[in-house]
Amino acid sequence: MLVSLVIPVYNEIPTLAEILRRCIAVDFPKELVLVDDCSKDGSREFLRQLSEQGLEVLGGSPKNRNEIRVLFQENNQGKGAALRRGFAEATGDIVLVQDADLEYDPRDIPRVIQPILDGDADVVFGSRFIGSPRRVLYYWHTVLNNLLTTLSNMTSGLNLTDMETCYKAFRAEVIRSVHVEEDRFGFEPEITAKVARGNWRVFEVPISYHGRTYEEGKKIGWKDGVRALYAIGKYSLKR
C-alpha cells in the first residue's frame, strides 16, 4: 500500500531537511505531501528547491518508493488548514500526519499503520503515554493534555490516552469523508470527535516522543488549549 505522509510546514528550516531524510529512510512505499503555510524563515525557498530538484537535495538514503509533492499556501492559515489541503491532495491508501520538527520519529510509522494493514483498524492514534520512551518536559502541558483527552473521551465515547498526538493514521476513504473545519490546532479534537461519530474502528499504539522546548521552536500555546476546549464542545454537539 502507498502511504501518504501529510506534512504541514511553518518556519521549520532548522529541522526540515533532517525530518525528510528520516521519512525517506523508512522502508515502505510513501508519498510526502508537504504543505508550506507561508513560512518566512527559508522553509518555503527550500521546499521550492526540493520540488524542482527532487530527493537529491536531501542526500540521505531513500528506501522503497518515495514521491515528493510540495504545495504552497498563499497566506498563513494554520496547521488545520494545511492538513485540509494536504488530505485533499493525498493519493495514498493510508494517510498519516507527520510534523516537520523532530518530535515524532518516522521509524514509528510502521507500527502506527500496522493495525490498518492487518485489516483491524480504520484509524490509528499513536500515543506518547503508553510505554515508549519520551523526553520529559513541561508538567503543565501534560496536565492540560490529560484534561483535554479526558474531556474528549467523555464527549466522544472513546477511551484514548493521547487525543492531541500528531501521529494519526487513516484509511484514505475515512479521511476523505471528513471535512476538516478547524484552521489551527483545534484540528485534533475536531478530527477525534468526527472519527468517533463515524463509528470507525479506532486503535491506539505506543510511539516515542522527543519533545522540544519553546527555545527550540515549539509553537503551541495556551490560546490553542482554549481553542481545543471550544472545539471539544463544538464538535461533540454538532451533528
Accessible surface in RSA format (square Angstrom, percent):
REM  Atomic radii and reference values for relative SASA: ProtOr
REM  Chains: A
REM  Algorithm: Lee & Richards
REM  Probe-radius: 1.40
REM  Slices: 20
REM RES _ NUM      All-atoms   Total-Side   Main-Chain    Non-polar    All polar
REM                ABS   REL    ABS   REL    ABS   REL    ABS   REL    ABS   REL
RES MET A   1   133.37  69.1  81.10  53.7  52.27 124.5  89.29  75.9  44.08  58.4
RES LEU A   2    20.14  11.2  16.28  11.6   3.86   9.7  16.29  11.4   3.85  10.4
RES VAL A   3     1.86   1.2   1.86   1.7   0.00   0.0   1.86   1.6   0.00   0.0
RES SER A   4     0.00   0.0   0.00   0.0   0.00   0.0   0.00   0.0   0.00   0.0
RES LEU A   5     0.25   0.1   0.25   0.2   0.00   0.0   0.25   0.2   0.00   0.0
RES VAL A   6     0.10   0.1   0.10   0.1   0.00   0.0   0.10   0.1   0.00   0.0
RES ILE A   7     0.00   0.0   0.00   0.0   0.00   0.0   0.00   0.0   0.00   0.0
RES PRO A   8    15.29  11.1   9.48   8.6   5.82  21.1   9.85   8.1   5.44  33.8
RES VAL A   9     0.81   0.5   0.00   0.0   0.81   2.0   0.28   0.2   0.53   1.4
RES TYR A  10    77.59  36.2  73.76  42.0   3.82   9.9  42.61  32.0  34.98  43.1
RES ASN A  11    44.67  30.8  34.32  33.2  10.35  24.9   9.26  22.3  35.42  34.2
RES GLU A  12    12.91   7.4  12.91   9.8   0.00   0.0   1.23   2.4  11.68   9.5
RES ILE A  13    67.71  38.5  56.69  42.2  11.02  26.6  56.69  40.8  11.02  29.9
RES PRO A  14   116.31  84.8  74.09  67.5  42.22 153.5  85.96  71.0  30.35 188.7
RES THR A  15    21.65  15.4  21.01  21.3   0.65   1.5  21.65  29.1   0.00   0.0
RES LEU A  16     0.01   0.0   0.01   0.0   0.00   0.0   0.01   0.0   0.00   0.0
RES ALA A  17    25.69  23.6  24.44  37.7   1.24   2.8  24.44  34.4   1.24   3.3
RES GLU A  18    57.89  33.2  56.64  42.9   1.25   3.0  21.07  40.8  36.82  30.1
RES ILE A  19     0.00   0.0   0.00   0.0   0.00   0.0   0.00   0.0   0.00   0.0
RES LEU A  20     0.00   0.0   0.00   0.0   0.00   0.0   0.00   0.0   0.00   0.0
RES ARG A  21    76.06  31.9  73.96  37.7   2.11   5.0  21.17  28.9  54.89  33.3
RES ARG A  22    88.56  37.2  82.52  42.1   6.04  14.4  27.47  37.5  61.09  37.0
RES CYS A  23     0.58   0.4   0.00   0.0   0.58   1.4   0.27   0.7   0.31   0.3
RES ILE A  24     0.00   0.0   0.00   0.0   0.00   0.0   0.00   0.0   0.00   0.0
RES ALA A  25    39.35  36.2  32.57  50.3   6.78  15.4  32.57  45.9   6.78  18.0
RES VAL A  26    13.85   9.1   9.45   8.6   4.39  10.6  13.85  12.0   0.00   0.0
RES ASP A  27    95.25  66.7  71.56  71.2  23.69  56.0  20.32  47.8  74.92  74.7
RES PHE A  28    18.70   9.4  17.82  11.0   0.88   2.3  18.70  11.3   0.00   0.0
RES PRO A  29    39.36  28.7  39.36  35.9   0.00   0.0  39.36  32.5   0.00   0.0
RES LYS A  30     0.00   0.0   0.00   0.0   0.00   0.0   0.00   0.0   0.00   0.0
RES GLU A  31     1.09   0.6   1.09   0.8   0.00   0.0   0.00   0.0   1.09   0.9
RES LEU A  32     0.00   0.0   0.00   0.0   0.00   0.0   0.00   0.0   0.00   0.0
RES VAL A  33     0.00   0.0   0.00   0.0   0.00   0.0   0.00   0.0   0.00   0.0
RES LEU A  34     0.00   0.0   0.00   0.0   0.00   0.0   0.00   0.0   0.00   0.0
RES VAL A  35     0.00   0.0   0.00   0.0   0.00   0.0   0.00   0.0   0.00   0.0
RES ASP A  36     0.00   0.0   0.00   0.0   0.00   0.0   0.00   0.0   0.00   0.0
RES ASP A  37     5.29   3.7   5.29   5.3   0.00   0.0   2.52   5.9   2.77   2.8
RES CYS A  38    16.46  12.5  16.36  18.3   0.10   0.2   0.00   0.0  16.46  17.8
RES SER A  39     6.06   5.1   0.00   0.0   6.06  14.0   0.00   0.0   6.06   8.5
RES LYS A  40   160.37  78.2 123.16  75.6  37.21  88.6  91.35  82.2  69.03  73.5
RES ASP A  41    53.36  37.4  26.61  26.5  26.75  63.3  35.43  83.4  17.93  17.9
RES GLY A  42    26.00  32.1   0.00   N/A  26.00  32.1  20.11  55.2   5.89  13.2
RES SER A  43     0.00   0.0   0.00   0.0   0.00   0.0   0.00   0.0   0.00   0.0
RES ARG A  44    32.38  13.6  32.38  16.5   0.00   0.0  14.14  19.3  18.24  11.1
RES GLU A  45   110.77  63.6 103.67  78.4   7.10  16.9  64.23 124.2  46.54  38.0
RES PHE A  46    31.91  16.0  27.40  17.0   4.52  11.8  31.05  18.8   0.87   2.5
RES LEU A  47     0.00   0.0   0.00   0.0   0.00   0.0   0.00   0.0   0.00   0.0
RES ARG A  48   109.80  46.1 108.54  55.3   1.26   3.0  36.90  50.4  72.90  44.2
RES GLN A  49    75.56  42.3  72.86  53.2   2.70   6.4  16.10  34.3  59.46  45.1
RES LEU A  50     0.86   0.5   0.00   0.0   0.86   2.2   0.00   0.0   0.86   2.3
RES SER A  51    64.41  54.4  34.52  46.1  29.89  68.9   7.14  15.2  57.27  80.2
RES GLU A  52   141.68  81.3 102.32  77.4  39.36  93.7  44.10  85.3  97.59  79.7
RES GLN A  53   103.80  58.0  83.42  61.0  20.38  48.5  33.59  71.5  70.21  53.3
RES GLY A  54    24.66  30.4   0.00   N/A  24.66  30.4  23.80  65.3   0.86   1.9
RES LEU A  55    36.97  20.6  32.52  23.3   4.45  11.2  32.71  23.0   4.26  11.5
RES GLU A  56   143.53  82.4 116.46  88.1  27.07  64.5  74.37 143.9  69.16  56.5
RES VAL A  57    38.75  25.5   6.98   6.3  31.77  76.5  15.29  13.3  23.46  63.6
RES LEU A  58     4.94   2.8   0.00   0.0   4.94  12.4   0.53   0.4   4.41  11.9
RES GLY A  59    40.01  49.3   0.00   N/A  40.01  49.3  37.37 102.5   2.65   5.9
RES GLY A  60    53.30  65.7   0.00   N/A  53.30  65.7  20.65  56.7  32.65  73.1
RES SER A  61    74.16  62.7  67.50  90.1   6.66  15.3  34.64  73.8  39.52  55.4
RES PRO A  62    65.62  47.8  43.18  39.4  22.44  81.6  43.18  35.6  22.44 139.5
RES LYS A  63   104.16  50.8  99.57  61.1   4.59  10.9  49.77  44.8  54.39  57.9
RES ASN A  64    89.26  61.6  41.51  40.1  47.75 115.0  18.31  44.1  70.94  68.6
RES ARG A  65   120.04  50.4 110.65  56.4   9.39  22.4  51.28  70.1  68.76  41.7
RES ASN A  66    25.23  17.4   2.03   2.0  23.19  55.8   1.65   4.0  23.57  22.8
RES GLU A  67    60.88  35.0  55.83  42.2   5.05  12.0  31.47  60.9  29.41  24.0
RES ILE A  68    40.73  23.2  11.28   8.4  29.45  71.0  11.28   8.1  29.45  79.9
RES ARG A  69    70.40  29.6  65.46  33.4   4.94  11.8  30.28  41.4  40.12  24.3
RES VAL A  70    22.54  14.8   0.36   0.3  22.19  53.5   0.36   0.3  22.19  60.2
RES LEU A  71    22.65  12.6  20.57  14.7   2.08   5.2  22.65  15.9   0.00   0.0
RES PHE A  72    37.77  18.9  31.27  19.4   6.50  16.9  31.27  19.0   6.50  18.6
RES GLN A  73     9.62   5.4   8.85   6.5   0.77   1.8   0.77   1.6   8.85   6.7
RES GLU A  74   150.14  86.2 126.31  95.6  23.83  56.7  59.25 114.6  90.89  74.2
RES ASN A  75    88.07  60.7  87.30  84.4   0.77   1.8  33.22  80.0  54.85  53.0
RES ASN A  76    75.29  51.9  50.40  48.7  24.89  59.9  21.00  50.5  54.29  52.5
RES GLN A  77    69.35  38.8  53.65  39.2  15.70  37.4  20.65  44.0  48.70  36.9
RES GLY A  78     5.47   6.7   0.00   N/A   5.47   6.7   5.47  15.0   0.00   0.0
RES LYS A  79    30.81  15.0  21.31  13.1   9.50  22.6  17.97  16.2  12.85  13.7
RES GLY A  80     0.00   0.0   0.00   N/A   0.00   0.0   0.00   0.0   0.00   0.0
RES ALA A  81     3.04   2.8   0.73   1.1   2.31   5.3   0.73   1.0   2.31   6.1
RES ALA A  82     0.15   0.1   0.06   0.1   0.09   0.2   0.15   0.2   0.00   0.0
RES LEU A  83     0.00   0.0   0.00   0.0   0.00   0.0   0.00   0.0   0.00   0.0
RES ARG A  84    69.76  29.3  66.53  33.9   3.22   7.7  29.37  40.1  40.39  24.5
RES ARG A  85    83.05  34.9  77.64  39.6   5.41  12.9  30.84  42.1  52.21  31.6
RES GLY A  86     0.00   0.0   0.00   N/A   0.00   0.0   0.00   0.0   0.00   0.0
RES PHE A  87    11.33   5.7   9.29   5.8   2.04   5.3   9.60   5.8   1.74   5.0
RES ALA A  88    87.99  80.9  45.96  70.9  42.03  95.6  58.17  81.9  29.82  79.0
RES GLU A  89    60.60  34.8  54.88  41.5   5.72  13.6   5.01   9.7  55.59  45.4
RES ALA A  90     6.02   5.5   0.30   0.5   5.72  13.0   0.30   0.4   5.72  15.2
RES THR A  91    85.15  60.6  62.76  63.6  22.39  53.4  58.17  78.1  26.98  40.8
RES GLY A  92     1.45   1.8   0.00   N/A   1.45   1.8   0.23   0.6   1.23   2.7
RES ASP A  93    69.94  49.0  61.16  60.9   8.77  20.7  11.59  27.3  58.35  58.2
RES ILE A  94     0.50   0.3   0.50   0.4   0.00   0.0   0.50   0.4   0.00   0.0
RES VAL A  95     0.83   0.5   0.83   0.8   0.00   0.0   0.83   0.7   0.00   0.0
RES LEU A  96     0.00   0.0   0.00   0.0   0.00   0.0   0.00   0.0   0.00   0.0
RES VAL A  97     0.98   0.6   0.98   0.9   0.00   0.0   0.98   0.9   0.00   0.0
RES GLN A  98     0.11   0.1   0.11   0.1   0.00   0.0   0.00   0.0   0.11   0.1
RES ASP A  99    21.44  15.0  21.06  21.0   0.37   0.9   6.00  14.1  15.43  15.4
RES ALA A 100     3.08   2.8   0.43   0.7   2.65   6.0   0.43   0.6   2.65   7.0
RES ASP A 101     7.90   5.5   7.78   7.7   0.12   0.3   0.09   0.2   7.82   7.8
RES LEU A 102    50.18  27.9  46.30  33.1   3.88   9.7  46.68  32.8   3.50   9.4
RES GLU A 103    11.21   6.4  10.94   8.3   0.27   0.6   0.75   1.4  10.46   8.5
RES TYR A 104     6.57   3.1   6.39   3.6   0.18   0.5   2.27   1.7   4.30   5.3
RES ASP A 105    12.17   8.5  11.47  11.4   0.70   1.6   1.68   4.0  10.49  10.5
RES PRO A 106     0.23   0.2   0.23   0.2   0.00   0.0   0.23   0.2   0.00   0.0
RES ARG A 107   183.79  77.2 165.52  84.4  18.27  43.5  67.36  92.1 116.42  70.6
RES ASP A 108    17.12  12.0  16.19  16.1   0.93   2.2   0.93   2.2  16.19  16.1
RES ILE A 109     0.42   0.2   0.42   0.3   0.00   0.0   0.42   0.3   0.00   0.0
RES PRO A 110    53.17  38.8  51.09  46.6   2.08   7.6  52.32  43.2   0.86   5.3
RES ARG A 111   109.19  45.8  99.30  50.6   9.88  23.5  35.90  49.1  73.29  44.4
RES VAL A 112     0.00   0.0   0.00   0.0   0.00   0.0   0.00   0.0   0.00   0.0
RES ILE A 113     4.72   2.7   4.72   3.5   0.00   0.0   4.72   3.4   0.00   0.0
RES GLN A 114    79.29  44.3  79.29  57.9   0.00   0.0  33.49  71.3  45.80  34.7
RES PRO A 115    13.85  10.1  12.23  11.1   1.62   5.9  13.85  11.4   0.00   0.0
RES ILE A 116     7.18   4.1   1.55   1.2   5.63  13.6   1.55   1.1   5.63  15.3
RES LEU A 117    77.85  43.4  48.36  34.6  29.49  74.1  48.99  34.4  28.87  77.7
RES ASP A 118    86.57  60.6  53.57  53.3  33.00  78.0  18.10  42.6  68.47  68.3
RES GLY A 119    43.57  53.7   0.00   N/A  43.57  53.7  30.08  82.6  13.49  30.2
RES ASP A 120    69.63  48.8  62.95  62.7   6.68  15.8   8.54  20.1  61.09  60.9
RES ALA A 121     0.53   0.5   0.00   0.0   0.53   1.2   0.00   0.0   0.53   1.4
RES ASP A 122     8.81   6.2   8.81   8.8   0.00   0.0   0.00   0.0   8.81   8.8
RES VAL A 123     0.00   0.0   0.00   0.0   0.00   0.0   0.00   0.0   0.00   0.0
RES VAL A 124     0.00   0.0   0.00   0.0   0.00   0.0   0.00   0.0   0.00   0.0
RES PHE A 125     0.00   0.0   0.00   0.0   0.00   0.0   0.00   0.0   0.00   0.0
RES GLY A 126     0.00   0.0   0.00   N/A   0.00   0.0   0.00   0.0   0.00   0.0
RES SER A 127     0.31   0.3   0.00   0.0   0.31   0.7   0.00   0.0   0.31   0.4
RES ARG A 128    23.74  10.0  22.77  11.6   0.97   2.3   0.62   0.9  23.11  14.0
RES PHE A 129    59.83  29.9  30.96  19.2  28.86  75.1  36.22  22.0  23.60  67.6
RES ILE A 130    66.87  38.1  43.11  32.1  23.76  57.3  52.08  37.5  14.79  40.1
RES GLY A 131    79.11  97.6   0.00   N/A  79.11  97.6  37.66 103.3  41.45  92.8
RES SER A 132    21.97  18.6   9.43  12.6  12.54  28.9   4.16   8.9  17.81  25.0
RES PRO A 133   104.19  75.9  91.79  83.7  12.40  45.1 103.62  85.6   0.57   3.5
RES ARG A 134   100.92  42.4  78.62  40.1  22.30  53.1  12.33  16.8  88.59  53.7
RES ARG A 135    98.57  41.4  85.35  43.5  13.22  31.5  39.12  53.5  59.45  36.0
RES VAL A 136   127.10  83.6 107.52  97.3  19.58  47.2 107.52  93.4  19.58  53.1
RES LEU A 137    58.85  32.8  28.79  20.6  30.07  75.6  35.68  25.1  23.17  62.4
RES TYR A 138    71.84  33.5  62.08  35.3   9.76  25.4  61.77  46.4  10.07  12.4
RES TYR A 139   148.32  69.2 137.09  78.0  11.22  29.2 103.24  77.6  45.08  55.6
RES TRP A 140   181.82  73.0 177.65  86.0   4.17   9.8 151.69  80.9  30.13  48.9
RES HIS A 141    65.08  35.6  58.89  40.9   6.19  15.8  38.34  39.5  26.73  31.1
RES THR A 142    40.50  28.8  37.94  38.5   2.56   6.1  25.71  34.5  14.79  22.4
RES VAL A 143    52.19  34.3  49.88  45.2   2.31   5.6  51.22  44.5   0.96   2.6
RES LEU A 144    62.12  34.6  60.78  43.5   1.34   3.4  62.12  43.6   0.00   0.0
RES ASN A 145    15.66  10.8  13.45  13.0   2.21   5.3   7.15  17.2   8.51   8.2
RES ASN A 146    72.19  49.8  69.85  67.5   2.35   5.7  24.84  59.8  47.35  45.8
RES LEU A 147    83.66  46.6  78.60  56.2   5.06  12.7  83.45  58.6   0.22   0.6
RES LEU A 148     6.27   3.5   6.27   4.5   0.00   0.0   6.27   4.4   0.00   0.0
RES THR A 149     5.59   4.0   5.59   5.7   0.00   0.0   5.59   7.5   0.00   0.0
RES THR A 150    71.02  50.5  69.48  70.4   1.54   3.7  45.48  61.1  25.54  38.6
RES LEU A 151    55.56  30.9  55.56  39.7   0.00   0.0  55.56  39.0   0.00   0.0
RES SER A 152     4.53   3.8   3.56   4.7   0.98   2.2   1.18   2.5   3.35   4.7
RES ASN A 153    26.74  18.4  22.74  22.0   4.00   9.6  10.86  26.1  15.88  15.3
RES MET A 154   142.67  73.9 104.11  68.9  38.56  91.8 102.39  87.1  40.28  53.4
RES THR A 155    65.24  46.4  38.73  39.3  26.51  63.2  40.60  54.5  24.64  37.3
RES SER A 156    28.06  23.7   1.33   1.8  26.72  61.6   9.28  19.8  18.78  26.3
RES GLY A 157    69.13  85.3   0.00   N/A  69.13  85.3  35.75  98.1  33.38  74.8
RES LEU A 158    40.18  22.4  31.80  22.7   8.38  21.1  34.46  24.2   5.71  15.4
RES ASN A 159   136.80  94.3 121.73 117.6  15.07  36.3  37.58  90.5  99.22  95.9
RES LEU A 160    13.44   7.5   6.37   4.6   7.07  17.8   7.01   4.9   6.43  17.3
RES THR A 161    52.73  37.5  42.93  43.5   9.80  23.4  48.18  64.7   4.55   6.9
RES ASP A 162     0.00   0.0   0.00   0.0   0.00   0.0   0.00   0.0   0.00   0.0
RES MET A 163     0.00   0.0   0.00   0.0   0.00   0.0   0.00   0.0   0.00   0.0
RES GLU A 164    27.67  15.9  17.08  12.9  10.59  25.2  11.86  22.9  15.81  12.9
RES THR A 165     0.00   0.0   0.00   0.0   0.00   0.0   0.00   0.0   0.00   0.0
RES CYS A 166     4.24   3.2   2.21   2.5   2.03   4.8   2.88   7.3   1.36   1.5
RES TYR A 167     0.00   0.0   0.00   0.0   0.00   0.0   0.00   0.0   0.00   0.0
RES LYS A 168     0.13   0.1   0.13   0.1   0.00   0.0   0.13   0.1   0.00   0.0
RES ALA A 169     0.00   0.0   0.00   0.0   0.00   0.0   0.00   0.0   0.00   0.0
RES PHE A 170     0.18   0.1   0.18   0.1   0.00   0.0   0.18   0.1   0.00   0.0
RES ARG A 171    72.68  30.5  72.68  37.1   0.00   0.0  28.05  38.3  44.63  27.0
RES ALA A 172     2.24   2.1   2.24   3.5   0.00   0.0   2.24   3.1   0.00   0.0
RES GLU A 173   108.58  62.3  98.10  74.2  10.48  25.0  53.29 103.1  55.30  45.1
RES VAL A 174     1.00   0.7   0.44   0.4   0.56   1.3   1.00   0.9   0.00   0.0
RES ILE A 175     2.64   1.5   0.14   0.1   2.50   6.0   0.14   0.1   2.50   6.8
RES ARG A 176   132.62  55.7  97.17  49.5  35.45  84.4  55.88  76.4  76.74  46.5
RES SER A 177    75.69  64.0  33.96  45.3  41.74  96.1  45.83  97.6  29.87  41.8
RES VAL A 178    19.35  12.7   4.73   4.3  14.62  35.2   8.68   7.5  10.67  28.9
RES HIS A 179   125.61  68.7 114.81  79.8  10.80  27.6  82.31  84.8  43.30  50.4
RES VAL A 180     2.96   1.9   1.34   1.2   1.61   3.9   1.39   1.2   1.57   4.3
RES GLU A 181    54.40  31.2  33.18  25.1  21.23  50.5  18.06  34.9  36.35  29.7
RES GLU A 182     6.52   3.7   4.36   3.3   2.16   5.1   2.16   4.2   4.36   3.6
RES ASP A 183    62.66  43.9  58.04  57.8   4.62  10.9  12.57  29.6  50.09  50.0
RES ARG A 184   118.90  49.9 117.54  59.9   1.36   3.2  48.37  66.1  70.53  42.7
RES PHE A 185    40.91  20.5  39.28  24.3   1.62   4.2  39.51  24.0   1.39   4.0
RES GLY A 186     0.14   0.2   0.00   N/A   0.14   0.2   0.00   0.0   0.14   0.3
RES PHE A 187     1.03   0.5   1.03   0.6   0.00   0.0   1.03   0.6   0.00   0.0
RES GLU A 188     5.59   3.2   5.59   4.2   0.00   0.0   1.88   3.6   3.70   3.0
RES PRO A 189     1.99   1.5   0.33   0.3   1.67   6.1   0.33   0.3   1.67  10.3
RES GLU A 190     0.84   0.5   0.84   0.6   0.00   0.0   0.80   1.5   0.04   0.0
RES ILE A 191     0.87   0.5   0.87   0.6   0.00   0.0   0.87   0.6   0.00   0.0
RES THR A 192     0.00   0.0   0.00   0.0   0.00   0.0   0.00   0.0   0.00   0.0
RES ALA A 193    12.48  11.5   8.87  13.7   3.61   8.2   9.95  14.0   2.53   6.7
RES LYS A 194    24.49  11.9  19.84  12.2   4.65  11.1  17.13  15.4   7.36   7.8
RES VAL A 195     0.43   0.3   0.43   0.4   0.00   0.0   0.43   0.4   0.00   0.0
RES ALA A 196    16.89  15.5   3.18   4.9  13.70  31.2   5.91   8.3  10.98  29.1
RES ARG A 197    79.91  33.6  56.53  28.8  23.37  55.7  40.34  55.1  39.57  24.0
RES GLY A 198    33.47  41.3   0.00   N/A  33.47  41.3  17.18  47.1  16.29  36.5
RES ASN A 199   135.81  93.7 103.67 100.2  32.15  77.4  33.03  79.5 102.79  99.3
RES TRP A 200    67.87  27.2  55.32  26.8  12.54  29.4  38.80  20.7  29.06  47.1
RES ARG A 201   114.22  48.0 106.67  54.4   7.55  18.0  66.87  91.4  47.35  28.7
RES VAL A 202    37.27  24.5   8.34   7.6  28.93  69.7   8.34   7.2  28.93  78.5
RES PHE A 203    86.42  43.2  80.71  50.0   5.70  14.8  86.42  52.4   0.00   0.0
RES GLU A 204    45.78  26.3  21.41  16.2  24.38  58.0  12.57  24.3  33.21  27.1
RES VAL A 205    16.38  10.8  16.11  14.6   0.27   0.7  16.38  14.2   0.00   0.0
RES PRO A 206    43.88  32.0  43.88  40.0   0.00   0.0  43.88  36.2   0.00   0.0
RES ILE A 207     0.16   0.1   0.11   0.1   0.05   0.1   0.11   0.1   0.05   0.1
RES SER A 208    14.90  12.6  14.09  18.8   0.81   1.9  11.66  24.8   3.23   4.5
RES TYR A 209    23.91  11.2  23.82  13.6   0.09   0.2  17.76  13.3   6.15   7.6
RES HIS A 210    91.12  49.8  85.48  59.4   5.63  14.4  58.41  60.2  32.70  38.1
RES GLY A 211     1.38   1.7   0.00   N/A   1.38   1.7   0.17   0.5   1.21   2.7
RES ARG A 212    26.14  11.0  26.10  13.3   0.03   0.1  14.74  20.1  11.40   6.9
RES THR A 213    23.27  16.5  23.27  23.6   0.00   0.0  20.75  27.9   2.52   3.8
RES TYR A 214    91.96  42.9  76.21  43.4  15.75  41.0  71.08  53.4  20.88  25.7
RES GLU A 215   157.23  90.3 116.52  88.2  40.71  96.9  73.24 141.7  83.99  68.6
RES GLU A 216    94.63  54.3  68.15  51.6  26.48  63.1  43.11  83.4  51.52  42.1
RES GLY A 217    27.29  33.7   0.00   N/A  27.29  33.7  26.15  71.8   1.13   2.5
RES LYS A 218    32.44  15.8  23.00  14.1   9.44  22.5   9.97   9.0  22.47  23.9
RES LYS A 219    81.54  39.8  54.08  33.2  27.46  65.4  56.64  51.0  24.90  26.5
RES ILE A 220    52.07  29.6  50.76  37.8   1.32   3.2  50.76  36.5   1.32   3.6
RES GLY A 221    29.04  35.8   0.00   N/A  29.04  35.8  25.45  69.8   3.59   8.0
RES TRP A 222   182.46  73.2 169.72  82.1  12.74  29.9 149.41  79.7  33.05  53.6
RES LYS A 223   144.59  70.5 138.25  84.8   6.34  15.1  81.50  73.4  63.09  67.2
RES ASP A 224     9.84   6.9   7.88   7.8   1.96   4.6   0.66   1.6   9.17   9.1
RES GLY A 225     5.61   6.9   0.00   N/A   5.61   6.9   5.19  14.2   0.42   0.9
RES VAL A 226    85.34  56.2  83.90  76.0   1.44   3.5  83.90  72.9   1.44   3.9
RES ARG A 227    95.89  40.3  93.61  47.7   2.28   5.4  35.85  49.0  60.04  36.4
RES ALA A 228     2.54   2.3   2.54   3.9   0.00   0.0   2.54   3.6   0.00   0.0
RES LEU A 229    74.05  41.2  63.93  45.7  10.12  25.4  64.26  45.1   9.79  26.3
RES TYR A 230   116.82  54.5 105.26  59.9  11.56  30.1  80.19  60.3  36.63  45.2
RES ALA A 231     0.00   0.0   0.00   0.0   0.00   0.0   0.00   0.0   0.00   0.0
RES ILE A 232     9.66   5.5   7.53   5.6   2.13   5.1   9.23   6.6   0.43   1.2
RES GLY A 233    29.41  36.3   0.00   N/A  29.41  36.3  29.41  80.7   0.00   0.0
RES LYS A 234    64.79  31.6  52.29  32.1  12.50  29.8  34.21  30.8  30.58  32.6
RES TYR A 235     0.17   0.1   0.17   0.1   0.00   0.0   0.00   0.0   0.17   0.2
RES SER A 236    19.29  16.3   9.64  12.9   9.65  22.2   8.36  17.8  10.93  15.3
RES LEU A 237   148.44  82.7 126.60  90.6  21.84  54.9 128.94  90.6  19.50  52.5
RES LYS A 238    87.24  42.6  79.33  48.7   7.91  18.8  67.64  60.9  19.60  20.9
RES ARG A 239   195.20  82.0 127.54  65.0  67.65 161.1  91.90 125.6 103.29  62.6
END  Absolute sums over single chains surface
CHAIN  1 A    10617.5       8286.9       2330.5       5869.9       4747.6
END  Absolute sums over all chains
TOTAL         10617.5       8286.9       2330.5       5869.9       4747.6
